Amino acid sequence: MIRRLALLSLSLVMLVTTGCTSEPDAAPSSRQEAAASRPSPFEDCAALTGGPAGPGDPVAAADLLPELTLTCFTGGAPVALRDVAGPAVINIWASWCGPCRKELPAFQRLSQRSEGQLRVIGVNTRDTREAAQSIGEDFGIRFPMIFDQGEALQRALRRNAFPLTIFVAADGRIRHIDTSGALDDARLAELVRRHLDITVPA
């Protein structure tokens, strides 16, 4: 009788242990597979590069975007930031950053209103692809997105603020780096007009 009870107890322990270790392994894998199977909401990065307009006056390296090559969210060829054709507004954001989420729709509207005048580019950093994709889907964000998991761009700029927005002129010069917090439509239009000399339609 005692032997039978011992065997029964051992079987129950093995069953419980097996159940606890198998389910957590399966869940993250299936979530990642589901995210990977969804099409990206963002545009690809193929049209971003082309270098600054020129020839013109020499531009000091310190006034240009860092010499970094980062991954496009949708895949394809990596993006050399120094070759991004201006004028451009580059927004560095993360899904866990409240002000970033608040201002992203304004950047999407800027992208639509300024089409043909400037590029709006996102740089998702210190984040996961799944979280960034979910924000893109939920907020209707379509402009091209660069993935910078290791925050290389912020480190190169020596800036740690979130959100962070870079205004790049047609000659490739960085005209302004904004760290004032969440930007709305009016403030974005004002910064574009002041630093890039472009008037965005209302």
N, C-alpha and C positions, 0 to 999 in steps of 0.2 A: 504493500500500500504506500509506504513512504517512498519507495523507489519510483512508483508510478506518478506520485505527486511531484517529485523532483524533475522527472522527465517532462511533465506537463508545464512546470514553471520555466524550464529551460527553453521549451518551444515557444512560449509566450514572449520571453525576453528576446529571442532571435527575431520573431515576427515584428515586434515593436521597433527594434533597432533597425531592421531592414526598411521598414516604412519611413522612418525619420530621415534616413540618409538618401533615399532614392528620389523623393519628391522635390526637395530644394534644388537638386542638380538639374531636374528636368524643366522647372519653371523659368529660370533666367534664360536658358537656351531657347525655349520656345518663344519668349518675349523678343529676344534678339533676332531670331529668324523672322518673326512677324514684322519687325521694324525694317529689316533688310529687304523684305519682299515688297514693301510699299514704295511707290515711285517718289522721288524727292520732290518737294514743293518748290525748290529753288531753281533758278535758271543756271545753265552751265557757265563756265568761266572763259570759254573760248575767245570771246570778243573783248576781254578786259585788257589784254596787253597790246602794245604797239609802240611803247616808249613815249616820252614827252615830245610835244610838238617842237620842231626845230628845222634847220639849225637856228640858234639864237645865242644870247649871251651865255657864257659858261656858268654852270650852276654848281655851287659847292656841294660836296657829298653830304655834308651835315644838314643841308636844306632839303634833301631828297628822302623818299621813303627808304627804310633800311634795305640792305642787300640780303633779302630773305626769299626763299622759295618755299611756298606753303601748298597744302593740298586743297584742291577744289572739292567742295562737299559732294558734288555729283560725280566725281571721278575725272577721268581724262588727264590731260597734261597738267603738271603742277604750275602754280602761278608765281612768277618772279615779280615781287612787289615793285622793284625798281623799274620794271617795264610796264606797269599799269599806266594806261593812257589817261591823262587828265583832260579837262577838269573832273574831279571825282570827290565824292563824300564817302568816307570809309568809317563805318560804325562798328566798334568792337563791343561785343555783348556776350552774355551767358544766360541760360534759361533760369538759373537760380537768382538772378539779379532783378529785383522788383522794378527799379527805374528803367532798366533795359527793356523789360516786357512792356512797360507803359509807353515808351517812345517808339518801339518798333513799327506800329501802324503808321506813324507820322513819316518814317523813312520810306515805307512802301508808297504812301501818297506822293512824297517828294519824287520818288523814282518814276511814277506815272506822270506827274505834272511837268517834270523837267526832261522828258524823253527827247533825246537828240541834243540836249544842251550840256548835260553832265551825266556821269555814271554814279549810281548808288551801289555800294558794295558792303556786304556784311562780313565780319570776321568773328566767328564763334570760337570762344576760347575757354579753357578750364571747364570743359563741359563734356557731355557724352553725345554721340551722334543721335541716339534715340531721343534724348531730351530736346535737342535742337530741332530735329525733324518734327516732333510733336508741336513745338511752338510755331514753326513755319506753317504747319497744317492748320492749327487752331486760329492763328492770327492772319492767315492769307498772305504771308510774306513770300514774294516771288523773285526779288532781285538776287543776283549771284551771291553765293556764300562761300567763303574760304574757311577751312577748318584748321584751327591753331590750338591743338589740345595742350601744348606745352607753353602757352603764352609767350612765344618767342618774340612776337611783334611788340608787346608791351614792354618786355625786358629791353629790347633794342631801343625803344623810345624813352626808356627810364621813367615810365609812367605806370602806376598801379591802380588808378582810379577806374571805377565802373559807374555808368557807361563812359566810353571814351570815343570821341568823334574827330576824325582828321579831315581837314579841307585841303585838297591838293589842286593846284592851278594847272593850266594847260601846259606850262613849261616843266611840270614835274615837281615844282617847289611845294613844300608844305607851307601853307599860308597861315594855318591856325590849327591848334589842337584844343578841343573843347572838353572840359571836365566839370561843367557847371551843373550837371544833373540831367534829369529827363527833359528832352527837348520836345516842344510841341510844333505844330505846323508854322505858326507865326515866327517863333524863334529860329527855326530852321531856315525859313525863307530869308530872315534878316541876316543870319550868318552867311548864307550863300551869296547874298547881294553884297555884303560888306567885304568878304574875303575872296570871293571868286568873280565878283562883278557880273553876276548873272541874276536876272530877275525871273523868279519862278512864277508862272501863272497861278492865280488863286483857284 
